[in-house]
Amino acid sequence: MNGLVSGKSYRWVVLGIVIMGTFMAILDSSIVNVALPHMMSAFGVNREQVQWVSTSYMISLAVSMTTVGWTVRRIGNKVFYLGALTIFVFGSAACAFAWNFNSMIVSRVIQAVGGGAIQPVGMAIIAELFEPHERGKALGIWGTGVMLGPAIGPTLGGYLCDWFNWRTIFSINLPFGIITVMAGLIIFINDHKNRKDETPFDFKGFLFLAIGLIGALIALANGEEKGWTSDYILTCSAFAFAGMTLFIAAEMNASHPIFDLGLLRYRNYSLALLLGITRAVGLFGGVFLLPIFLENIAGYTTIQTGLLMMPGAVALGLVMPFFGHLSDRYGPRWLVTIGVIVTGGSLLFYGRLDPSMTRFMIIMPQIVRALGLGLMMAPLMTTAINSVPKNQIATASSFLNIAQSVGGAFGIAILNTFVTRLIHFHAVRIGEAAGTMPEIYARLSQKAASAISQQASGVASSGSALSNISGLISLKANVLGFENGFVIAGIIVLASIPLSLVLKNQKPKKN
């Protein structure tokens, strides 16, 4: 491949190509959810089966990331990136033309194999093109695509499904993907320089890590539905624990490990892994809980909810480059600490949710949260990449992304579990508080609370008075449950302040 753009402009053009590919891959992990009901009808499957359209993508995405470091050493960043993007585009086409449910699952796995490599290799390309003192700004610009994807995915998916067909959520990737691949083929300069890396692949480490990730992600994705103490979830958890334990043991004795555990001795990298999980809770706490509240309790449509979520996403995209530039100048410690406080505080504000709250009160905390996430993400990515040796950047970035993916799944699982249980708790508590009411209303309230707690079992209530009171108790219990859920998310984020305070506040230097 011969680059047609040279000089200082080359790296910025390449950055634009990397942003395009990253945005498509991240977008596809969130845009699919709104189309799942349409797929249920098209393929004749139930809700539990159709969830594998998302779960198979999430698992394959995480597992494919583990091979990034080794593959980059074999073929180089640029070839690998364009190859992964090509696989992703091919998988998108296969999803768009899937003829049955099994072909859709296979197509999603293919799509994820390509999509899983795009983000970490994109980070490695940026680290290669930009000097350490410039990476914050570059990663901040690139992070705009990373953060906008999950934010606008549901809205875009809703529009495409309403105006066209559910298959367009996949086919829309084809023109943009082909253009991006062609631009890369024309502009990218091959960085491999004909050198061969004969390092053997760590099959044992890969196998154990894959078992651990698959077990953990399946358990997190299905824990609330199947029950955290069910045999199915306990078995998945056992596989996760055994896989991760064997992976660590294998990597300690491997001569060419898939993940060099020595990377963990770099303080800022280890802290970035842990804070990345916290950041995922802050991100997905808003992206997951707020749309459900707005649609199911406040009565907004999917499109209206998407539009209410949009200002926060736009704000995040605008501030990311600026905060990345600040991390180049001042280092990560205080920027990340302020970001943790702002993000946690914005989530605590939603502890006062109300279905009748104005649009301004819905949007403003999201903009505040966007400022906090921007302060967390750009400096964290920069300090993680700058703290490891250059030849380990691809591996370090891939495992950083794995930690964030698992953190996101963990955040959604724990918040979903807490909110569900808190709704039942508040329904029962409100029913018990009815003792001060007239006897007939007390009986109806207690029966209504019992009915709400048994809804999952299909127990229906009857009678207009009971239905009315049941509706009021259900509304109040749901509001209180979601309020508590946001408070829990905020506390989880704020609990990471000690981690941010021990970051090395070392400003990157020019090479």
TITORRO-319327 format. One record per residue (C-alpha): residue number from 0; residue in one letter; x, y, z. Coordinates in steps of 0.02 Angstrom, whole numbers, always signed. Layout:
# residues N
[NUM; A; [X; Y; Z]]
...
This chain:
# residues 511
[0; M; [+0; +0; +0]]
[1; N; [+69; +168; -49]]
[2; G; [+15; +321; +46]]
[3; L; [-42; +467; -61]]
[4; V; [-43; +588; +86]]
[5; S; [+123; +634; +164]]
[6; G; [+192; +748; +297]]
[7; K; [+96; +808; +449]]
[8; S; [-72; +792; +360]]
[9; Y; [-48; +603; +341]]
[10; R; [-77; +561; +524]]
[11; W; [-235; +667; +533]]
[12; V; [-308; +585; +378]]
[13; V; [-268; +414; +450]]
[14; L; [-350; +468; +614]]
[15; G; [-508; +510; +517]]
[16; I; [-508; +336; +436]]
[17; V; [-482; +254; +606]]
[18; I; [-626; +355; +681]]
[19; M; [-744; +299; +542]]
[20; G; [-706; +115; +569]]
[21; T; [-714; +128; +758]]
[22; F; [-879; +221; +754]]
[23; M; [-960; +87; +645]]
[24; A; [-901; -55; +757]]
[25; I; [-955; +29; +919]]
[26; L; [-1121; +87; +845]]
[27; D; [-1166; -90; +795]]
[28; S; [-1155; -152; +974]]
[29; S; [-1300; -38; +1026]]
[30; I; [-1403; -8; +869]]
[31; V; [-1463; -189; +862]]
[32; N; [-1563; -188; +1025]]
[33; V; [-1710; -89; +955]]
[34; A; [-1725; -212; +810]]
[35; L; [-1737; -369; +917]]
[36; P; [-1930; -369; +922]]
[37; H; [-1932; -359; +731]]
[38; M; [-1812; -507; +721]]
[39; M; [-1923; -608; +837]]
[40; S; [-2065; -590; +712]]
[41; A; [-1956; -617; +558]]
[42; F; [-1871; -775; +622]]
[43; G; [-2010; -843; +734]]
[44; V; [-1905; -850; +893]]
[45; N; [-1943; -802; +1072]]
[46; R; [-1867; -665; +1180]]
[47; E; [-1739; -779; +1261]]
[48; Q; [-1677; -843; +1093]]
[49; V; [-1667; -673; +1009]]
[50; Q; [-1555; -606; +1149]]
[51; W; [-1416; -713; +1074]]
[52; V; [-1408; -590; +929]]
[53; S; [-1332; -468; +1054]]
[54; T; [-1248; -593; +1169]]
[55; S; [-1156; -685; +1030]]
[56; Y; [-1088; -518; +966]]
[57; M; [-1032; -463; +1139]]
[58; I; [-942; -627; +1174]]
[59; S; [-859; -640; +1004]]
[60; L; [-806; -457; +1015]]
[61; A; [-717; -484; +1181]]
[62; V; [-635; -648; +1131]]
[63; S; [-570; -580; +965]]
[64; M; [-487; -434; +1056]]
[65; T; [-370; -556; +1144]]
[66; T; [-278; -597; +983]]
[67; V; [-240; -417; +933]]
[68; G; [-66; -403; +1008]]
[69; W; [+0; -562; +926]]
[70; T; [-80; -526; +757]]
[71; V; [-12; -348; +750]]
[72; R; [+164; -414; +776]]
[73; R; [+140; -534; +630]]
[74; I; [+63; -420; +499]]
[75; G; [+70; -241; +565]]
[76; N; [-62; -118; +623]]
[77; K; [-121; -52; +455]]
[78; V; [-146; -220; +367]]
[79; F; [-232; -291; +520]]
[80; Y; [-346; -141; +539]]
[81; L; [-404; -145; +358]]
[82; G; [-423; -335; +364]]
[83; A; [-530; -323; +521]]
[84; L; [-635; -185; +443]]
[85; T; [-661; -291; +287]]
[86; I; [-720; -439; +393]]
[87; F; [-837; -323; +488]]
[88; V; [-913; -257; +326]]
[89; F; [-933; -435; +259]]
[90; G; [-1017; -487; +422]]
[91; S; [-1133; -336; +410]]
[92; A; [-1185; -389; +235]]
[93; A; [-1215; -567; +295]]
[94; C; [-1325; -501; +438]]
[95; A; [-1426; -394; +317]]
[96; F; [-1462; -545; +207]]
[97; A; [-1481; -677; +344]]
[98; W; [-1616; -800; +291]]
[99; N; [-1647; -883; +460]]
[100; F; [-1602; -864; +643]]
[101; N; [-1449; -978; +638]]
[102; S; [-1374; -884; +491]]
[103; M; [-1401; -722; +587]]
[104; I; [-1303; -787; +738]]
[105; V; [-1160; -847; +627]]
[106; S; [-1159; -680; +536]]
[107; R; [-1153; -585; +701]]
[108; V; [-1003; -688; +756]]
[109; I; [-913; -647; +593]]
[110; Q; [-957; -464; +614]]
[111; A; [-890; -464; +793]]
[112; V; [-726; -550; +745]]
[113; G; [-688; -400; +635]]
[114; G; [-766; -271; +749]]
[115; G; [-672; -332; +902]]
[116; A; [-503; -290; +826]]
[117; I; [-549; -119; +757]]
[118; Q; [-550; -21; +921]]
[119; P; [-386; -84; +1000]]
[120; V; [-291; -80; +835]]
[121; G; [-357; +95; +806]]
[122; M; [-283; +147; +973]]
[123; A; [-117; +65; +925]]
[124; I; [-113; +158; +758]]
[125; I; [-143; +324; +847]]
[126; A; [-5; +286; +972]]
[127; E; [+113; +246; +828]]
[128; L; [+74; +404; +729]]
[129; F; [+70; +530; +871]]
[130; E; [+206; +572; +996]]
[131; P; [+166; +544; +1181]]
[132; H; [+138; +730; +1211]]
[133; E; [+9; +734; +1070]]
[134; R; [-84; +573; +1103]]
[135; G; [-210; +648; +1223]]
[136; K; [-279; +765; +1092]]
[137; A; [-279; +629; +958]]
[138; L; [-360; +499; +1072]]
[139; G; [-487; +630; +1127]]
[140; I; [-539; +659; +946]]
[141; W; [-544; +471; +915]]
[142; G; [-643; +446; +1076]]
[143; T; [-782; +552; +1005]]
[144; G; [-826; +408; +889]]
[145; V; [-811; +282; +1031]]
[146; M; [-932; +376; +1144]]
[147; L; [-1056; +432; +1012]]
[148; G; [-1087; +255; +951]]
[149; P; [-1182; +186; +1101]]
[150; A; [-1266; +354; +1130]]
[151; I; [-1348; +376; +960]]
[152; G; [-1365; +191; +916]]
[153; P; [-1541; +164; +987]]
[154; T; [-1607; +325; +908]]
[155; L; [-1535; +286; +737]]
[156; G; [-1594; +107; +749]]
[157; G; [-1769; +165; +793]]
[158; Y; [-1777; +281; +642]]
[159; L; [-1711; +148; +523]]
[160; C; [-1834; +16; +586]]
[161; D; [-1982; +138; +578]]
[162; W; [-1942; +215; +409]]
[163; F; [-1866; +68; +316]]
[164; N; [-1834; -109; +378]]
[165; W; [-1739; -188; +522]]
[166; R; [-1610; -256; +398]]
[167; T; [-1553; -78; +360]]
[168; I; [-1467; -67; +530]]
[169; F; [-1339; -186; +454]]
[170; S; [-1341; -134; +271]]
[171; I; [-1306; +48; +318]]
[172; N; [-1129; -10; +362]]
[173; L; [-1093; -67; +184]]
[174; P; [-1068; +98; +90]]
[175; F; [-976; +181; +234]]
[176; G; [-872; +26; +266]]
[177; I; [-822; +4; +83]]
[178; I; [-775; +188; +69]]
[179; T; [-670; +176; +228]]
[180; V; [-580; +19; +170]]
[181; M; [-544; +94; -1]]
[182; A; [-479; +254; +79]]
[183; G; [-365; +152; +191]]
[184; L; [-298; +49; +45]]
[185; I; [-255; +208; -49]]
[186; I; [-187; +313; +95]]
[187; F; [-114; +195; +225]]
[188; I; [+72; +161; +219]]
[189; N; [+117; -18; +264]]
[190; D; [+201; -14; +434]]
[191; H; [+263; -194; +435]]
[192; K; [+418; -162; +327]]
[193; N; [+437; -345; +275]]
[194; R; [+497; -400; +447]]
[195; K; [+434; -568; +507]]
[196; D; [+386; -607; +686]]
[197; E; [+397; -793; +721]]
[198; T; [+330; -782; +899]]
[199; P; [+217; -935; +925]]
[200; F; [+35; -907; +969]]
[201; D; [-11; -940; +1150]]
[202; F; [-153; -1063; +1118]]
[203; K; [-163; -1118; +1299]]
[204; G; [-179; -939; +1365]]
[205; F; [-305; -896; +1228]]
[206; L; [-412; -1049; +1267]]
[207; F; [-418; -1018; +1454]]
[208; L; [-453; -833; +1432]]
[209; A; [-590; -869; +1305]]
[210; I; [-673; -991; +1426]]
[211; G; [-663; -862; +1566]]
[212; L; [-734; -721; +1460]]
[213; I; [-874; -826; +1385]]
[214; G; [-927; -892; +1555]]
[215; A; [-923; -720; +1635]]
[216; L; [-1016; -630; +1495]]
[217; I; [-1152; -762; +1480]]
[218; A; [-1178; -758; +1668]]
[219; L; [-1187; -568; +1672]]
[220; A; [-1305; -560; +1522]]
[221; N; [-1428; -690; +1589]]
[222; G; [-1409; -682; +1778]]
[223; E; [-1563; -580; +1817]]
[224; E; [-1676; -674; +1695]]
[225; K; [-1624; -851; +1746]]
[226; G; [-1585; -811; +1928]]
[227; W; [-1412; -781; +2000]]
[228; T; [-1420; -942; +2101]]
[229; S; [-1486; -1051; +1960]]
[230; D; [-1384; -1201; +1902]]
[231; Y; [-1359; -1120; +1732]]
[232; I; [-1282; -960; +1802]]
[233; L; [-1181; -1051; +1935]]
[234; T; [-1108; -1164; +1800]]
[235; C; [-1062; -1014; +1691]]
[236; S; [-984; -930; +1842]]
[237; A; [-883; -1086; +1882]]
[238; F; [-817; -1090; +1703]]
[239; A; [-775; -905; +1716]]
[240; F; [-680; -928; +1880]]
[241; A; [-589; -1084; +1820]]
[242; G; [-545; -1006; +1652]]
[243; M; [-474; -847; +1727]]
[244; T; [-377; -943; +1861]]
[245; L; [-300; -1060; +1732]]
[246; F; [-265; -912; +1618]]
[247; I; [-164; -822; +1753]]
[248; A; [-69; -982; +1794]]
[249; A; [-32; -1015; +1610]]
[250; E; [+27; -837; +1577]]
[251; M; [+146; -841; +1726]]
[252; N; [+236; -989; +1648]]
[253; A; [+219; -948; +1463]]
[254; S; [+374; -896; +1366]]
[255; H; [+269; -796; +1242]]
[256; P; [+106; -753; +1334]]
[257; I; [-45; -682; +1246]]
[258; F; [-50; -553; +1386]]
[259; D; [+111; -509; +1474]]
[260; L; [+63; -496; +1658]]
[261; G; [+215; -385; +1677]]
[262; L; [+109; -244; +1604]]
[263; L; [+17; -238; +1769]]
[264; R; [+174; -174; +1856]]
[265; Y; [+147; -7; +1768]]
[266; R; [+40; +83; +1896]]
[267; N; [-55; +197; +1778]]
[268; Y; [-98; +54; +1661]]
[269; S; [-165; -55; +1803]]
[270; L; [-265; +90; +1873]]
[271; A; [-332; +130; +1699]]
[272; L; [-398; -49; +1688]]
[273; L; [-491; -31; +1853]]
[274; L; [-553; +145; +1818]]
[275; G; [-608; +90; +1645]]
[276; I; [-731; -29; +1729]]
[277; T; [-796; +114; +1836]]
[278; R; [-811; +226; +1684]]
[279; A; [-913; +89; +1599]]
[280; V; [-1034; +88; +1745]]
[281; G; [-1050; +278; +1731]]
[282; L; [-1078; +269; +1544]]
[283; F; [-1197; +122; +1538]]
[284; G; [-1285; +174; +1698]]
[285; G; [-1354; +321; +1600]]
[286; V; [-1370; +238; +1431]]
[287; F; [-1457; +84; +1505]]
[288; L; [-1567; +149; +1647]]
[289; L; [-1625; +318; +1583]]
[290; P; [-1703; +260; +1417]]
[291; I; [-1800; +123; +1508]]
[292; F; [-1866; +249; +1634]]
[293; L; [-1914; +375; +1500]]
[294; E; [-2004; +247; +1391]]
[295; N; [-2084; +131; +1519]]
[296; I; [-2126; +255; +1657]]
[297; A; [-2123; +432; +1589]]
[298; G; [-2216; +381; +1430]]
[299; Y; [-2095; +442; +1296]]
[300; T; [-2082; +351; +1130]]
[301; T; [-1919; +270; +1071]]
[302; I; [-1885; +415; +953]]
[303; Q; [-1924; +547; +1084]]
[304; T; [-1811; +458; +1208]]
[305; G; [-1671; +454; +1080]]
[306; L; [-1689; +640; +1049]]
[307; L; [-1683; +674; +1236]]
[308; M; [-1522; +572; +1248]]
[309; M; [-1442; +659; +1099]]
[310; P; [-1383; +822; +1183]]
[311; G; [-1276; +726; +1307]]
[312; A; [-1196; +626; +1167]]
[313; V; [-1160; +783; +1066]]
[314; A; [-1087; +869; +1220]]
[315; L; [-973; +720; +1250]]
[316; G; [-913; +723; +1070]]
[317; L; [-874; +908; +1082]]
[318; V; [-775; +902; +1245]]
[319; M; [-672; +745; +1213]]
[320; P; [-537; +828; +1105]]
[321; F; [-522; +974; +1227]]
[322; F; [-501; +862; +1379]]
[323; G; [-377; +755; +1282]]
[324; H; [-274; +911; +1250]]
[325; L; [-282; +954; +1437]]
[326; S; [-215; +781; +1481]]
[327; D; [-64; +814; +1368]]
[328; R; [-28; +972; +1467]]
[329; Y; [-70; +929; +1646]]
[330; G; [-69; +740; +1665]]
[331; P; [-212; +626; +1719]]
[332; R; [-230; +631; +1908]]
[333; W; [-336; +785; +1941]]
[334; L; [-428; +779; +1776]]
[335; V; [-485; +600; +1807]]
[336; T; [-528; +637; +1989]]
[337; I; [-636; +785; +1939]]
[338; G; [-715; +677; +1805]]
[339; V; [-758; +542; +1932]]
[340; I; [-838; +670; +2048]]
[341; V; [-937; +754; +1909]]
[342; T; [-996; +588; +1834]]
[343; G; [-1046; +517; +2003]]
[344; G; [-1134; +678; +2052]]
[345; S; [-1236; +681; +1891]]
[346; L; [-1297; +504; +1925]]
[347; L; [-1342; +550; +2104]]
[348; F; [-1447; +694; +2036]]
[349; Y; [-1559; +566; +1950]]
[350; G; [-1596; +500; +2124]]
[351; R; [-1737; +629; +2116]]
[352; L; [-1817; +564; +1958]]
[353; D; [-1998; +605; +1923]]
[354; P; [-2104; +555; +1772]]
[355; S; [-2166; +735; +1758]]
[356; M; [-1993; +816; +1762]]
[357; T; [-1960; +941; +1622]]
[358; R; [-1854; +904; +1471]]
[359; F; [-1725; +1026; +1537]]
[360; M; [-1708; +926; +1697]]
[361; I; [-1686; +768; +1594]]
[362; I; [-1555; +841; +1477]]
[363; M; [-1447; +947; +1593]]
[364; P; [-1382; +804; +1703]]
[365; Q; [-1336; +710; +1544]]
[366; I; [-1231; +857; +1485]]
[367; V; [-1148; +864; +1657]]
[368; R; [-1117; +676; +1648]]
[369; A; [-1042; +698; +1475]]
[370; L; [-917; +823; +1546]]
[371; G; [-870; +699; +1682]]
[372; L; [-852; +553; +1563]]
[373; G; [-746; +659; +1446]]
[374; L; [-631; +705; +1590]]
[375; M; [-616; +521; +1634]]
[376; M; [-598; +441; +1464]]
[377; A; [-472; +545; +1367]]
[378; P; [-343; +558; +1508]]
[379; L; [-365; +374; +1554]]
[380; M; [-336; +312; +1377]]
[381; T; [-186; +427; +1357]]
[382; T; [-102; +380; +1521]]
[383; A; [-133; +194; +1491]]
[384; I; [-51; +198; +1319]]
[385; N; [+92; +313; +1372]]
[386; S; [+136; +206; +1523]]
[387; V; [+179; +46; +1428]]
[388; P; [+323; +7; +1306]]
[389; K; [+286; +49; +1126]]
[390; N; [+298; -132; +1068]]
[391; Q; [+163; -180; +1195]]
[392; I; [+37; -45; +1149]]
[393; A; [-71; -159; +1040]]
[394; T; [-86; -290; +1178]]
[395; A; [-113; -158; +1313]]
[396; S; [-251; -71; +1214]]
[397; S; [-341; -234; +1175]]
[398; F; [-349; -286; +1358]]
[399; L; [-400; -110; +1407]]
[400; N; [-548; -128; +1290]]
[401; I; [-587; -301; +1358]]
[402; A; [-593; -232; +1535]]
[403; Q; [-712; -95; +1480]]
[404; S; [-825; -220; +1388]]
[405; V; [-835; -333; +1540]]
[406; G; [-859; -179; +1650]]
[407; G; [-1005; -123; +1543]]
[408; A; [-1085; -296; +1552]]
[409; F; [-1057; -298; +1741]]
[410; G; [-1130; -124; +1760]]
[411; I; [-1288; -167; +1664]]
[412; A; [-1309; -332; +1757]]
[413; I; [-1287; -261; +1931]]
[414; L; [-1398; -109; +1899]]
[415; N; [-1534; -214; +1818]]
[416; T; [-1532; -333; +1966]]
[417; F; [-1537; -195; +2096]]
[418; V; [-1675; -98; +2009]]
[419; T; [-1784; -253; +1986]]
[420; R; [-1768; -305; +2167]]
[421; L; [-1790; -129; +2233]]
[422; I; [-1953; -109; +2135]]
[423; H; [-2020; -266; +2221]]
[424; F; [-1957; -203; +2389]]
[425; H; [-2042; -34; +2371]]
[426; A; [-2204; -112; +2311]]
[427; V; [-2213; -221; +2466]]
[428; R; [-2161; -77; +2580]]
[429; I; [-2295; +38; +2509]]
[430; G; [-2424; -99; +2531]]
[431; E; [-2374; -125; +2712]]
[432; A; [-2385; +63; +2744]]
[433; A; [-2568; +55; +2699]]
[434; G; [-2610; +10; +2879]]
[435; T; [-2650; +192; +2914]]
[436; M; [-2779; +195; +2773]]
[437; P; [-2962; +147; +2788]]
[438; E; [-2983; -41; +2797]]
[439; I; [-3047; -68; +2620]]
[440; Y; [-2905; +33; +2542]]
[441; A; [-2779; -55; +2653]]
[442; R; [-2838; -225; +2590]]
[443; L; [-2837; -168; +2410]]
[444; S; [-2663; -89; +2428]]
[445; Q; [-2589; -244; +2504]]
[446; K; [-2665; -353; +2367]]
[447; A; [-2602; -233; +2235]]
[448; A; [-2426; -236; +2306]]
[449; S; [-2431; -426; +2306]]
[450; A; [-2491; -425; +2125]]
[451; I; [-2348; -312; +2071]]
[452; S; [-2220; -426; +2153]]
[453; Q; [-2296; -576; +2064]]
[454; Q; [-2308; -500; +1891]]
[455; A; [-2157; -597; +1833]]
[456; S; [-2253; -758; +1870]]
[457; G; [-2401; -704; +1764]]
[458; V; [-2522; -674; +1909]]
[459; A; [-2652; -546; +1852]]
[460; S; [-2759; -431; +1957]]
[461; S; [-2943; -394; +1929]]
[462; G; [-3067; -263; +1980]]
[463; S; [-3065; -79; +1936]]
[464; A; [-3024; -17; +2112]]
[465; L; [-2884; -143; +2131]]
[466; S; [-2818; -102; +1957]]
[467; N; [-2814; +84; +1993]]
[468; I; [-2725; +65; +2160]]
[469; S; [-2608; -66; +2085]]
[470; G; [-2563; +58; +1949]]
[471; L; [-2523; +195; +2073]]
[472; I; [-2418; +81; +2183]]
[473; S; [-2329; +11; +2030]]
[474; L; [-2288; +185; +1968]]
[475; K; [-2220; +241; +2136]]
[476; A; [-2123; +79; +2163]]
[477; N; [-2044; +91; +1989]]
[478; V; [-1995; +273; +2013]]
[479; L; [-1915; +235; +2182]]
[480; G; [-1826; +82; +2110]]
[481; F; [-1749; +182; +1968]]
[482; E; [-1703; +325; +2084]]
[483; N; [-1611; +202; +2195]]
[484; G; [-1528; +123; +2043]]
[485; F; [-1453; +289; +1989]]
[486; V; [-1392; +322; +2166]]
[487; I; [-1307; +152; +2169]]
[488; A; [-1224; +190; +2001]]
[489; G; [-1165; +357; +2068]]
[490; I; [-1094; +277; +2226]]
[491; I; [-1000; +146; +2123]]
[492; V; [-921; +284; +2018]]
[493; L; [-878; +393; +2169]]
[494; A; [-800; +244; +2258]]
[495; S; [-659; +248; +2129]]
[496; I; [-596; +419; +2187]]
[497; P; [-453; +338; +2287]]
[498; L; [-395; +251; +2127]]
[499; S; [-391; +412; +2029]]
[500; L; [-294; +501; +2166]]
[501; V; [-150; +377; +2157]]
[502; L; [-125; +398; +1970]]
[503; K; [+50; +459; +1929]]
[504; N; [+27; +638; +1876]]
[505; Q; [+169; +628; +1752]]
[506; K; [+149; +737; +1598]]
[507; P; [+200; +653; +1434]]
[508; K; [+364; +714; +1362]]
[509; K; [+421; +740; +1186]]
[510; N; [+525; +598; +1116]]
